[in-house]
Amino acid sequence: MHPDHLGYAKFTSRARLEKSVNSLLGLIEGIAIDSSINQSEISFLNLWLAEHADVRNRHPYSELVPVVQAAVADGVLTRDEHDDIVWLCERLRSAEYFDKTTADLQRLHGILGGIVSDGQVTEEELCGLSTWLQDHEHLKTCWPYDEIDSLIVGVMKDRKIDSKEHALLKAFFSEFTALMDDRTITSPVISEGANILGLCAVCPEIDFSASSFCFTGASSRYTRIELAAMVERLGGTFAPNVTKNVKYLIIGADGNPCWAYACYGRKVEKAVELRKSGVRIQLVHENDFHDAVADAG
């Protein structure tokens, strides 16, 4: 875990447990959503097991891990095994600590990771995902539900996925791979009107003079104080929260595994809402920020 996250971890141990259970539940559903399970997808479940090896003797992992291990031991995930894992995950989810929207968004992230775990996105998987979205319409307006729905509608107009569409789907779904939530998002897409656009700016033009910057996540290279000092040295200002006056939201390259939403945090969600309402705020990946600082001297 990144040092910047250690202060939060002790307060979110139950939250992190809840998120990992929701992620596993989503992975299981995503892997099985096309009623076909292959060895690549089984391997992906084994990665989840490896990530949780150090807590396998702690409740509730002491119940959950052996069930998953037994299910994948023969390299096949049967319908009964799938149903057993889903049933157990459902029992372990805590409504007392998380509301339904948060839990289902974490579950959606897991589903996307499960779908793309074998490197392919099929028409059958998109149909299954579309059905899941229809059954969870309470997530509408919560990013990335609307963006996924728009992608599916656009791709499935002709009822087939061409190579360009497959590359887009694979890249987008891969951003939500639950096992990699110690990384930040880098290139997911959002829908604005009829267009599908990149969330993070590509080769952004950054003007430091009199511009307001906000940071989210953890930097792989600098502390928040050091980042703010860079901005102020170059004539900009630092804002602790995202508002309509913030021009740039810099997304730290290490993300934050303590976030309730696996792949992005509150500030990113707020920035997306502002962009959709017409506010001109750029979301900039940390690597592009450092390039701009170097160019500015």
C-alpha positions as CSV (number, residue, x, y, z in Angstrom):
1,M,0.0,0.0,0.0
2,H,1.2,3.5,-0.8
3,P,2.5,5.4,2.3
4,D,-0.1,8.1,1.6
5,H,-2.9,5.5,2.2
6,L,-1.7,4.1,5.5
7,G,-3.4,6.8,7.6
8,Y,-6.8,5.9,6.1
9,A,-6.5,2.1,6.1
10,K,-7.1,1.7,9.8
11,F,-10.4,3.5,9.5
12,T,-11.6,1.5,6.5
13,S,-10.8,-2.1,7.3
14,R,-14.4,-3.0,7.3
15,A,-15.0,-0.9,4.1
16,R,-12.1,-2.6,2.4
17,L,-13.4,-6.0,3.3
18,E,-16.8,-5.1,2.0
19,K,-15.3,-3.9,-1.3
20,S,-13.4,-7.1,-1.8
21,V,-16.5,-9.2,-1.3
22,N,-18.4,-7.0,-3.7
23,S,-15.6,-7.2,-6.2
24,L,-15.5,-11.0,-6.0
25,L,-19.2,-11.2,-6.5
26,G,-19.0,-9.0,-9.6
27,L,-16.0,-11.0,-10.9
28,I,-18.0,-14.2,-10.6
29,E,-21.0,-12.7,-12.3
30,G,-18.9,-11.1,-15.1
31,I,-17.0,-14.3,-15.8
32,A,-20.2,-16.3,-16.0
33,I,-22.4,-13.7,-17.7
34,D,-22.2,-15.4,-21.1
35,S,-22.9,-18.8,-19.6
36,S,-19.4,-19.9,-20.7
37,I,-16.3,-20.1,-18.5
38,N,-12.7,-20.7,-19.9
39,Q,-9.3,-21.2,-18.4
40,S,-8.3,-17.6,-18.6
41,E,-11.2,-16.6,-16.5
42,I,-10.5,-19.3,-14.0
43,S,-6.9,-18.0,-13.8
44,F,-8.4,-14.5,-13.0
45,L,-10.2,-16.0,-10.0
46,N,-6.9,-17.5,-8.9
47,L,-5.4,-14.0,-8.9
48,W,-8.1,-12.9,-6.5
49,L,-7.2,-15.8,-4.2
50,A,-3.5,-14.9,-4.4
51,E,-4.3,-11.2,-3.5
52,H,-6.2,-12.4,-0.4
53,A,-3.8,-15.1,0.8
54,D,-2.5,-13.1,3.8
55,V,-6.1,-12.7,5.2
56,R,-7.4,-16.1,4.4
57,N,-7.5,-17.1,8.2
58,R,-9.5,-14.0,9.2
59,H,-13.2,-13.9,9.3
60,P,-15.0,-13.8,6.9
61,Y,-12.3,-14.8,4.4
62,S,-11.8,-18.0,6.5
63,E,-15.3,-18.9,5.1
64,L,-15.0,-17.4,1.6
65,V,-11.5,-18.3,0.4
66,P,-11.8,-22.1,0.9
67,V,-15.1,-22.1,-1.1
68,V,-13.5,-20.2,-4.0
69,Q,-10.4,-22.4,-3.8
70,A,-12.5,-25.6,-3.9
71,A,-14.5,-24.2,-6.8
72,V,-11.4,-23.6,-9.0
73,A,-9.3,-26.5,-7.9
74,D,-10.2,-28.6,-10.9
75,G,-10.0,-25.7,-13.4
76,V,-13.8,-25.7,-13.9
77,L,-16.4,-23.4,-12.4
78,T,-19.7,-25.3,-12.4
79,R,-23.1,-23.6,-12.1
80,D,-23.5,-25.0,-8.5
81,E,-20.1,-23.6,-7.5
82,H,-20.9,-20.3,-9.1
83,D,-24.2,-20.2,-7.2
84,D,-22.5,-21.2,-3.9
85,I,-20.0,-18.3,-4.2
86,V,-22.7,-15.8,-5.1
87,W,-24.9,-17.0,-2.2
88,L,-22.0,-16.6,0.3
89,C,-21.0,-13.2,-1.0
90,E,-24.6,-12.0,-0.7
91,R,-24.6,-13.2,3.0
92,L,-21.3,-11.5,3.7
93,R,-22.3,-8.1,2.3
94,S,-23.1,-5.7,5.1
95,A,-26.1,-3.3,4.5
96,E,-25.2,-1.8,7.9
97,Y,-22.0,-0.3,6.5
98,F,-22.8,0.4,2.9
99,D,-25.9,1.4,1.1
100,K,-27.2,-0.4,-1.9
101,T,-25.9,2.1,-4.5
102,T,-22.3,1.9,-3.3
103,A,-22.4,-1.9,-3.1
104,D,-23.9,-2.3,-6.5
105,L,-21.4,0.1,-8.1
106,Q,-18.6,-1.9,-6.6
107,R,-20.3,-5.0,-8.0
108,L,-20.6,-3.4,-11.5
109,H,-16.8,-2.7,-11.4
110,G,-16.2,-6.4,-10.7
111,I,-18.6,-7.5,-13.5
112,L,-16.6,-5.4,-16.0
113,G,-13.3,-6.9,-14.7
114,G,-14.8,-10.4,-15.0
115,I,-16.0,-9.9,-18.5
116,V,-12.6,-8.7,-19.8
117,S,-10.6,-11.1,-17.7
118,D,-10.1,-13.5,-20.7
119,G,-9.1,-10.6,-23.0
120,Q,-12.3,-10.9,-25.1
121,V,-15.7,-9.0,-25.0
122,T,-18.4,-10.9,-26.8
123,E,-21.9,-10.0,-28.0
124,E,-23.3,-12.5,-25.5
125,E,-21.5,-10.8,-22.6
126,L,-22.8,-7.4,-23.7
127,C,-26.3,-8.7,-23.8
128,G,-25.9,-10.2,-20.3
129,L,-24.4,-6.9,-19.1
130,S,-27.3,-4.9,-20.7
131,T,-29.8,-7.1,-18.8
132,W,-27.9,-6.5,-15.5
133,L,-28.0,-2.8,-16.1
134,Q,-31.7,-2.9,-16.8
135,D,-32.2,-4.8,-13.5
136,H,-30.2,-2.1,-11.6
137,E,-31.6,1.2,-13.0
138,H,-31.3,2.8,-9.6
139,L,-27.6,3.3,-10.6
140,K,-28.6,5.7,-13.4
141,T,-26.7,9.0,-13.2
142,C,-24.0,7.3,-11.2
143,W,-20.8,7.2,-13.2
144,P,-20.0,4.9,-15.0
145,Y,-23.5,3.4,-15.4
146,D,-24.6,5.8,-18.1
147,E,-21.4,5.6,-20.0
148,I,-21.5,1.8,-20.1
149,D,-25.1,1.9,-21.2
150,S,-24.3,4.3,-24.0
151,L,-21.4,2.2,-25.1
152,I,-23.5,-1.0,-25.3
153,V,-26.3,0.8,-27.2
154,G,-23.8,2.2,-29.7
155,V,-21.8,-1.0,-30.2
156,M,-24.9,-3.2,-30.5
157,K,-26.7,-1.2,-33.1
158,D,-25.7,-3.7,-35.8
159,R,-25.7,-6.6,-33.3
160,K,-22.0,-7.3,-33.7
161,I,-18.7,-6.0,-32.3
162,D,-16.1,-4.9,-34.9
163,S,-12.3,-4.7,-34.1
164,K,-12.4,-1.0,-33.3
165,E,-15.4,-1.4,-31.0
166,H,-13.8,-4.4,-29.3
167,A,-10.6,-2.5,-28.6
168,L,-12.6,0.4,-27.1
169,L,-14.7,-2.0,-24.9
170,K,-11.6,-3.9,-23.8
171,A,-9.7,-0.8,-22.9
172,F,-12.7,0.7,-21.0
173,F,-13.6,-2.4,-19.1
174,S,-10.0,-3.1,-18.2
175,E,-10.0,0.2,-16.2
176,F,-12.4,-1.3,-13.8
177,T,-10.5,-4.5,-13.1
178,A,-11.0,-4.8,-9.3
179,L,-7.7,-6.6,-8.7
180,M,-5.8,-3.6,-9.9
181,D,-7.6,-0.9,-7.7
182,D,-4.2,0.3,-6.4
183,R,-3.8,2.0,-9.8
184,T,-5.8,5.0,-10.8
185,I,-7.9,5.3,-13.9
186,T,-6.0,6.4,-16.9
187,S,-8.2,6.3,-20.0
188,P,-11.9,5.4,-19.2
189,V,-14.5,7.1,-21.3
190,I,-17.6,9.2,-20.5
191,S,-20.6,10.2,-22.7
192,E,-21.4,13.8,-23.3
193,G,-24.4,14.2,-25.5
194,A,-24.0,11.7,-28.4
195,N,-20.2,11.6,-28.1
196,I,-18.0,9.2,-26.2
197,L,-15.0,11.1,-24.9
198,G,-11.9,10.3,-22.9
199,L,-12.2,11.1,-19.2
200,C,-8.6,12.2,-18.8
201,A,-7.3,14.8,-21.3
202,V,-4.9,13.6,-24.0
203,C,-1.7,15.6,-24.2
204,P,-3.4,18.5,-22.3
205,E,-2.3,22.1,-22.6
206,I,-1.8,23.2,-19.0
207,D,-1.6,26.9,-18.2
208,F,-0.4,27.4,-14.6
209,S,-0.8,31.2,-14.4
210,A,-3.8,32.1,-12.3
211,S,-5.3,28.6,-12.7
212,S,-6.7,26.6,-9.9
213,F,-5.6,23.0,-9.4
214,C,-7.0,20.2,-7.3
215,F,-5.4,16.8,-6.6
216,T,-7.0,13.4,-5.9
217,G,-5.5,10.0,-5.2
218,A,-1.9,9.5,-4.2
219,S,1.1,10.6,-6.3
220,S,3.7,8.0,-7.1
221,R,6.5,10.6,-6.8
222,Y,5.5,13.5,-4.5
223,T,3.4,14.4,-1.4
224,R,0.3,16.5,-1.7
225,I,2.2,19.5,-0.1
226,E,5.0,19.2,-2.7
227,L,2.5,19.1,-5.6
228,A,0.8,22.2,-4.3
229,A,4.1,24.0,-4.0
230,M,4.9,23.2,-7.6
231,V,1.7,24.7,-8.8
232,E,2.1,27.8,-6.6
233,R,5.7,28.3,-7.8
234,L,4.5,28.4,-11.4
235,G,1.7,30.9,-10.6
236,G,-1.3,28.7,-10.0
237,T,-3.4,28.1,-6.9
238,F,-4.2,24.9,-5.0
239,A,-7.8,24.0,-4.1
240,P,-8.6,21.3,-1.5
241,N,-11.9,20.3,-3.2
242,V,-13.4,20.3,-6.7
243,T,-15.5,23.3,-7.5
244,K,-16.6,25.1,-10.6
245,N,-13.6,27.4,-10.3
246,V,-11.1,24.5,-10.5
247,K,-9.5,24.3,-13.9
248,Y,-7.5,21.1,-13.5
249,L,-8.1,18.0,-11.5
250,I,-4.8,16.0,-11.3
251,I,-5.4,12.3,-10.8
252,G,-2.5,10.7,-8.8
253,A,-0.9,7.6,-10.5
254,D,-1.4,5.4,-7.5
255,G,-5.1,5.7,-7.0
256,N,-6.4,4.9,-3.5
257,P,-7.4,1.3,-2.5
258,C,-9.4,2.8,0.4
259,W,-12.0,4.4,-1.9
260,A,-15.4,2.9,-1.6
261,Y,-15.7,3.1,-5.4
262,A,-13.0,0.8,-6.6
263,C,-11.5,2.8,-9.5
264,Y,-12.1,6.5,-8.7
265,G,-12.9,8.8,-5.8
266,R,-15.3,11.5,-4.8
267,K,-13.4,14.3,-6.5
268,V,-13.4,12.5,-9.9
269,E,-17.1,11.9,-9.6
270,K,-17.7,15.6,-8.8
271,A,-15.5,16.6,-11.8
272,V,-17.5,14.4,-14.1
273,E,-20.8,15.9,-12.9
274,L,-19.4,19.4,-13.4
275,R,-18.2,18.5,-16.9
276,K,-21.6,17.2,-17.8
277,S,-23.2,20.4,-16.6
278,G,-21.0,22.5,-18.9
279,V,-18.2,23.5,-16.5
280,R,-14.8,23.5,-18.3
281,I,-12.7,21.4,-16.0
282,Q,-9.9,19.2,-17.3
283,L,-9.0,15.8,-15.7
284,V,-5.3,15.3,-16.1
285,H,-3.3,12.2,-15.3
286,E,-0.3,12.8,-13.0
287,N,2.2,11.8,-15.7
288,D,1.0,14.6,-18.0
289,F,1.1,17.1,-15.1
290,H,4.8,16.3,-14.5
291,D,5.5,16.8,-18.2
292,A,3.8,20.2,-18.0
293,V,5.8,21.2,-14.9
294,A,9.1,20.2,-16.6
295,D,8.1,22.2,-19.7
296,A,7.3,25.2,-17.6
297,G,10.6,25.1,-15.9
